[in-house]
Amino acid sequence: MVEPAHSTHSRRSGKFWVGLVLLPVALAVLIALGTWQVKRLYWKEDLLAAIEQRSHSEPADVGAIEAAIAAGEPIDYRAARATGRFLNDSERHFFATFEGQSGFYVYTPLELEDGRLLFVNRGFVPYDRKEPSTRPQGQLEGTQTITGLARAKLEQKPSFMVPENDEAGNIFYWKDLDRMAASAGLPEEKVLPFFLDADATPVEGGLPRGGVTNISLPNSHLQYAVTWYGLALALVGVALFGWLKRKS
């Protein structure tokens, strides 16, 4: 049975008007997404500029970092310095990959003059050099002054995909400062609430290898903004083509 011409025309007309109603909604959504990405771009650029400034500033002492935390100021990647004595028998190991090689970042508590403790990320060791006995020259003794970048304490696991820390095996998959301290038998009240990533100053024996902090943050917001705005423009083009075709 052949469908009447007027029925086909009516259905096409209905689709046209539905599309005409939905067009501004879809266009508004695409433009809003593009504008949001532009705002994110400015935010990310400001963040990167702030990190660049903090990481290249004069190293702050422990007291200045504590004051910044108390004031609610960001401390991540702020140049910092601390002096004390490493408690080498309490080092913790964070599973990591550095320059394509798997291994560990060595976190060792630094006992300050006032008895408080600061966990220092001394740097990378290959997987088969996890045990301190395999790198005795790097077990620094006596008073040491460490310069590097302050890192904020994590309040929770970064993602559900990150494995649980293996405290019994002294392998940490995320930097849980409280559990690092507890598993090393350190008094919680003496542990400072941030980390210090040591710079690349070489140590005797070459391990741990410092300067492992990665401060290059991804910034793809401009690409995303162009994509959303491009889709909005394409939508306008398709709608205009459909309108002109209907007119002809």
C-alpha positions in Angstrom: 0.0 0.0 0.0 1.4 3.4 -1.0 1.5 6.0 1.7 -0.3 9.2 0.8 1.9 12.1 -0.2 0.4 14.4 2.3 1.2 11.9 5.2 4.9 11.8 4.2 5.0 15.5 3.9 3.4 15.9 7.3 5.9 13.6 8.9 8.9 15.3 7.4 7.4 18.7 8.4 7.1 17.4 12.0 10.7 16.3 12.1 11.8 19.6 10.8 10.0 21.6 13.5 11.2 19.2 16.2 14.7 19.7 14.9 14.2 23.5 14.9 13.1 23.4 18.5 16.0 21.2 19.6 18.6 23.2 17.6 19.0 26.1 20.1 19.1 23.7 23.0 22.0 21.7 21.5 23.7 24.8 20.4 23.5 26.3 23.9 24.9 23.1 25.4 27.9 23.0 23.0 28.7 26.7 23.5 28.4 26.3 27.2 30.9 23.4 27.2 33.3 25.4 25.0 33.1 28.4 27.3 33.6 26.2 30.4 36.8 24.8 28.8 38.0 28.4 28.1 37.5 29.2 31.8 39.3 26.0 32.8 42.2 27.0 30.4 42.6 30.3 32.3 42.5 28.5 35.6 45.1 26.0 34.5 47.4 28.7 33.2 47.2 30.6 36.4 47.8 27.4 38.4 50.9 26.6 36.3 52.2 30.1 36.7 51.8 29.9 40.5 53.6 26.5 40.6 56.4 27.9 38.5 56.8 30.8 40.8 56.6 28.6 44.0 59.1 26.0 42.7 61.7 28.6 41.8 61.4 30.8 44.8 63.9 31.0 47.7 63.6 27.7 49.7 61.4 28.2 52.7 62.1 26.6 56.1 59.9 24.1 57.8 58.2 26.8 59.9 57.2 28.8 56.8 55.6 25.7 55.2 53.7 25.0 58.4 52.5 28.6 58.6 51.3 28.4 55.0 49.4 25.2 55.8 47.8 26.8 58.8 46.7 29.8 56.7 45.2 27.6 54.1 47.7 28.5 51.4 48.9 26.0 48.8 52.3 24.4 49.5 52.6 21.9 46.7 55.8 22.4 44.7 57.0 25.2 47.0 60.8 25.3 47.3 61.7 24.2 50.8 64.6 23.2 53.0 65.0 21.2 56.2 67.9 20.1 58.4 68.1 17.0 60.5 69.2 13.4 60.8 67.8 10.6 58.7 66.2 7.6 60.4 67.4 5.2 57.8 65.9 2.1 59.5 62.4 3.6 59.1 62.4 4.3 55.4 59.2 3.5 53.5 59.0 2.5 49.8 56.5 3.9 47.3 56.1 1.9 44.1 57.0 4.1 41.1 58.2 4.2 37.5 61.0 6.7 36.7 62.4 7.2 33.2 60.8 3.9 32.0 62.2 1.8 34.9 60.1 0.3 37.7 61.3 0.6 41.2 60.6 2.7 44.3 60.7 6.2 45.7 62.5 6.0 49.1 60.7 8.0 51.8 62.8 8.4 54.9 61.9 10.3 58.0 64.2 13.3 58.8 64.4 14.0 62.5 64.7 17.7 63.0 66.5 19.4 65.9 63.3 19.8 67.9 62.5 16.1 67.6 59.8 16.4 65.0 59.8 14.2 61.9 59.5 15.1 58.2 59.2 12.4 55.6 61.6 13.1 52.7 61.2 11.6 49.3 64.9 11.0 48.8 64.4 9.7 45.2 64.3 6.6 43.0 65.9 3.2 43.4 65.5 0.3 40.9 63.3 -2.6 41.9 66.2 -4.8 42.8 67.7 -2.1 45.1 64.7 -1.7 47.4 66.5 -3.1 50.4 68.9 -0.6 52.1 71.6 -3.2 52.3 72.0 -3.1 48.5 72.9 0.6 48.6 74.8 1.2 51.9 76.6 4.3 50.6 73.4 6.2 50.1 72.4 5.7 53.8 73.4 9.2 54.9 74.5 9.6 58.5 74.8 12.7 60.7 73.2 16.1 60.2 72.0 16.7 56.6 70.4 19.7 55.0 67.9 18.7 52.3 66.5 21.1 49.7 63.6 20.3 47.4 59.9 20.8 46.9 57.2 20.6 49.6 54.3 18.3 48.8 50.9 18.3 50.4 49.6 15.4 52.5 47.0 13.3 50.7 43.7 13.0 52.6 42.5 9.9 50.8 43.4 7.4 48.1 43.6 9.1 44.7 41.4 6.6 42.9 39.6 3.3 43.6 41.8 1.8 40.9 44.9 2.3 43.0 45.8 -0.8 45.0 45.7 -0.9 48.8 49.1 -0.3 50.4 51.1 -3.4 51.4 52.3 -2.3 54.8 53.6 -5.7 55.7 55.8 -5.7 52.6 56.7 -2.0 53.0 55.3 -1.2 49.6 53.0 1.8 49.3 50.9 2.5 46.2 49.7 5.8 47.4 51.3 8.3 49.8 49.3 7.7 53.0 51.5 9.8 55.3 49.7 8.6 58.5 50.1 4.9 57.6 53.7 5.4 56.5 54.5 6.8 60.0 52.4 4.2 61.8 53.9 1.3 59.9 57.4 2.6 60.8 56.5 2.9 64.5 56.7 6.7 64.6 54.6 8.8 67.0 51.9 10.4 65.0 52.1 13.7 67.0 55.7 14.3 65.9 55.2 13.8 62.2 54.9 17.0 60.1 51.8 17.1 57.8 53.6 17.3 54.5 56.4 15.7 52.5 59.6 17.1 51.1 60.8 15.9 47.7 64.6 16.1 47.6 66.2 17.8 44.7 68.7 16.2 42.3 71.8 16.8 44.5 73.8 13.5 44.0 74.5 11.2 46.9 77.5 8.9 47.3 76.8 5.7 45.5 74.2 7.4 43.2 71.2 6.0 45.1 68.5 7.1 45.8 68.4 9.4 42.8 66.8 12.6 43.7 64.9 15.2 41.6 62.1 12.9 40.7 59.2 15.4 41.1 57.1 15.7 38.0 55.5 19.2 37.9 54.3 19.2 34.2 50.5 19.2 34.5 48.5 18.4 31.4 46.7 21.4 29.8 44.4 20.3 26.9 41.6 22.8 27.7 42.2 24.8 24.5 41.9 21.7 22.4 38.6 20.8 24.1 37.3 24.3 23.7 38.0 24.3 20.0 36.3 20.9 19.7 33.1 22.1 21.4 33.0 25.4 19.5 33.7 23.5 16.3 30.8 21.1 16.9 28.5 24.1 17.5 29.6 25.7 14.2 29.1 22.4 12.4 25.6 22.1 13.9 24.8 25.6 12.6 26.1 24.6 9.2 24.0 21.5 9.1 20.9 23.4 10.2 21.4 26.1 7.6 21.9 23.5 4.8 18.7 21.8 5.9 16.8 25.1 5.9 18.1 26.1 2.4 17.3 22.6 1.0 13.7 22.9 2.4 13.3 26.3 0.8 14.5 25.1 -2.6 
